[in-house]
């Protein structure tokens, strides 16, 4: 079995220093920045490494993997929205569109709100006689 490195509990002074640096980062307004190379964020990263919260002190640069993933996600949504608009134009209801596109009703309603597509809730016209 491989040995797992045990994290040592930080001292009170280290915890106070960490909280002070964290407060400075929050005051600077960098709470939503995942990759920041300013002095405050770098100091916080180094303090976190010193205390054993991270394995590395430098903040890595973002990879383009997430950007590609977001682009494919948006592209799939656009394609589904076009298909859904065509089916809604034919007068189909939510349930029928879900069945034809093999998607959930929540996904269909989310796309309808996002792209402002009007979908009928009931069938219009004559009922079929049996």
Buried (B, 14 or more C-beta within 10 A) or exposed (E): EEEEEEEEEBEEEBEEBBEEBBEBBEEBEBEEEEEBEEEBBBBBBBBBBBBBEBEEBEBEEEEEEEEEEEEEEEEEBEEBBEBBBEBBEEEBBBEBBBEEBEBEEEBBBEBBEEBEBEBBEEEEEEEEEE
